[in-house]
C-alpha cells in the first residue's frame, strides 16, 4: 500500500468526469492542473464567509473543488495551510505544514519517544499538523533506506491513530484519466467524500487507494464498474475486535498471536481478515464475520 497522504490532501478526477455527471464546471476559463480545478471556480458564499471568519489573515489563497468539497490553500503566519469545507460551509479539516527542519526535536516529547522506540534509525521526511472537528494530531512521514516509506498519524500525547506503509507498487499505477468511466462512477457513488485517491490496475481489476475520515482504504472494482470489496487496516489498540470474534480465536488459537487485522466490506457484507502467527507454525489467515462465523478465503 503506497503512502496515501502527501502535501496536498485532495486529488481530484480530470475534466472527463463532467460528462459522467459527477460534477460540472460553469466557467470555460477554469484551469486544470493534474485533474484539479484551480482559479475560476465559484466558491459558495457560505464557504467563503466561514473561511474569512476563521482565517482573516490568510494570504495567497487558491481554491480547488472536488464534488461538494472545497479546498483552500493559503499562507498565514508564515505557515502554508490547507482547509476543507463542505458546500454548506461546514468546516471539515485543516492541515498545517510544520517547518521543523526535518528534525524531531521540536515535536512533543511523547511523539519523539514513540518514534525512537519504534523507528530507530529512520529519518523524518515531512510533518503536518492536522486539525479536525473532533481531534488534533500529527501526520509524520518516515524514511529509511531499503524500507518502504511509513506515515504515522499520532497525537501529541503519543497515542497512535493509524499507520500507512508505502509498498511501492509503482508498476501498476494508473492515471485517473485512464480509469474506466464505469469504475469511477461506482467509486464516487460509494465514496463521494474520498480524498487523496490513487489508482492501480492488476489482472484486469482496478484498485483505488484513498483516505476517508482520516483512515486509509483500498477498494477493488471490475472493469465494468462492479464493486468487489473495500479493505481497511484495523489498529486493535484503537478499535477492538467484536466479542464473538475474540471468543472464536481464544477457543481455536489459544497460544497464537494476532499479527494483522483488516476489516473488509463487500456486497456480501462485512468480515475480518486476521493474520495469526505462532513460533514453529506456518501463519494462518482467518476470514471471519463480526458474529463469529468463519468463512473460506
N, C-alpha and C positions, 0 to 999 in steps of 0.2 A: 504494500500500500504506500503510494508516494505521499509526501507531505501535502496536507490539504490546505494549510493556511500559509499564505505568503504576505508580502507587504500590503497588497490590495486584496480586500476580503471578497469583493464581488467580481465574478467573472460572468459576463452576460453572453447570450447567444447572438449570432450575427443577424443582419437585417433580413435574411431569407425567412426568418420566423414570422415576419409580419404577414406573409402570405398564408401562414398556418393559423392566423387569428390569435396568436398568443399575446401579442401586444402590437400597437401601431404607433406610427410616428407622423405627426401632423405637419412638421416643418421640413421642407425639402432640403434645407441647407444644413441639416444636422451632420455632424462629423462623426464617422465611425472609426474607432481605433481598437483593433483586436476584438471586434464584435461588440464594443461598448459605446453607447450613445454618450457623446460629450457635447458641451456648449449648448446648442439651441433647444434644449428640452424645456417643456412647460412644467415648472415646479408648482405644485398646488399651493394656494395661499396658506392653508393650514400648516403645511410642512415648512414653508419659508418663515412664517411667523414664529413657530416654535424654535426653528434653528437660530434666528436672530436673538430671540429671548435667552437662549441657553449659551450662545457663543457670540456675544455682542462685539467682541474684538477680533473676530475671525478675518483673516486676510487671504487673498489669492484663492477664493472659493471656486471650486469646479464641481458641477453636478453630473451624476450619472444615474441611469434608471434601469431597473430590471423588474418587469411585471409591475407589481404595486409597491416595490421598494425603491426608495430614493437615497442615493449616497452622496454626501457632501465631503469632498476632500479639501482641506484648508490648513492654514498655519495659524497658530495662536500661542503667544508667549514663547515664540521660537521653537515650538514643537509642532511637527507635522501630525495631523489628526484626520480621522475619518469618522463620520457619524451617519447612521442609517435610520430612516423614518418610513413608516407606512403611509399610504395615500392620505389617510385622515389626519396625519400629523403625529401619530403615535411614535415616540422615540423608541428605538429598539436596542441600539448598541453604539458605543463609541470606542474607537481604537486610537491609542496614543503611542507614538513611537518614542521609545526610551533610548536616548543617546547616552549610553554608558561606556562608550569607547570600547565595546567588545569585551568588557570585563564584567565580573560578577560582584566586585567588592562593594558596589552601591546598591545591590539588591538586598531585600530584607534578609536578616541572618538565617531564619528558618529555611528559606529557599536555597541559600548558599550551602547550608548543611545538607539539604536533600541532594543537591547536585554533586557535592563532594562524596557523599555516601554511595550514590547510585550511578554516577557518570564520571568517576575519577579518570582523568586523562582526556576528557572531552573538552572541546572549545565552544564557547558561546558565540553563535553567528549573528543572532538578532534577538531583540527583546521588545515586546509590545505590552502595554497595559490595556486590558480590556475591561470596559465598564458596561454592564447590562442593567436591566430593570431590577434584577434580583441578586446580582453578585459583582464582585470586582476581583480580577485575577490577572496573572501574567501569562503571556504566551512566549515561550523561550525555545529558540531553535538551537540544537546542539549538533556539533560535527566532530567526527573522529576519522582519521584516515583509515580506509579499508572497511568502514562500517556505514550502513545506511543512515541518513540524517534522521534525527529524532526531534519531535516537537512535543514539549510538555506544557500542560495547562495547569497552573498551580497558584494557590492563594498565598497571600503574604505570610500566613501562619505556617506554611509548609504543607498544607493539605493538597494532595494531588487530585486533580479533577479528571484528567484524561492524558493519554499518551498516544501519539501517532507516529508510526515508523514509515519512512520512505523506503519501499522495497526496490525502487529504481527500475520499474518495468517499462523502460522507455521505448522498447521495440514496438509495443502495441499502442502507443499514443495515437489518438485521432483528434484532429482539429474539429471544433464544434460544427463548422460548416459542412463537414463530411459525414456527420452522423445522420442517418435517415430521418426524414421528417416525422414518420410514424413513431419512431423511438423517442424523439424529442417531445412530441405531443403527449405521449403517455407519461413520460418523465415529469413534465410540468403539470400535468393533471394531478399526479400523485404528490409532487413536492414543489408547489408554486413558490415557496419561500426558501428554497435551497440556495446556498451561496458557495462560492469558490468551487465550481463544477469542473471536473476534468474527466475526459473520456478515454477509454481503451477499447480495442477490438481484438478478439481472440476466438478462433474457431467459429467464426460467423456470428458471434454474440457481442453485444455492446455493454460495457460496464461504466457506470457513472460513479465517480468518487466525489463526495460533496460534504458540506457542513450544514447541519440543521440544528438549531437550538444548542449551539456550542458542542455538538457531537459529530464525529465522523461516521459516514455511512458509505457502503458500496451497494449499488443497485444494478441488477443484471436484467437485460432485455434481449429478446429475439429481434431479428432484423425487421420483422413486420410490426414491431412495437409491443409485442406481448411481454408483459412483466413476469419475470421468473421469480425473483426474490430480492430482498434488501437485507443487508447484514451490518451490524454494528458491534464493536467490541465492548465488553462489559467489564468495568472495574468493580470487583466484588467488595472492595472497601467502601465504595460509594453506593452500589446497587446490589444487594444480596440476592441470591437465588430464591425462588419460591420454595416453601417448605416441602411440598411433595417431591421436588427435585432433590433437595438435600436429603430427604429420607431415603430415596432410591439409592443415592450414592453411598450413604452411610451403610445401607444394608448389603450392597453388592460390591463396593470398592472401599472397604473399611480402611485399609492401610495405604490407599493411593492418594496422590496429591493432585489437586486441580492446577493445571498449567495455564490454560487459556480458556476463556468463555466468550462466545458470541451469541447475540440474540438475532434470530433470523425471522423476518416477516415474509410471507408468501401468500398466494391466493388460497392455499390450503390452511392458512392460519399461522400462528407464531410457534416457534420452537427454539431450543437452545442447542448449540454445538459446543460440546465441552471436551477439551483435551485433558486426559488423565495420564499420569506417569507414575512409575514405581521402579525403583532400582532393580536391575536384573530382568525387567519385563519390557516387552515392546509397548509403546504408547497405545492408548485406547482412545478412540474418537467416539463420543457418545452423542446421539441425537435424541432429544427428549423434550416433550411438550411441558408447559408450565404445570399441568395437572399430574405429571409424573409418568405419562405414557411414553414408552420407548419406541422410537421409530427406526426404520432402516435407513441407511445412508442414501 
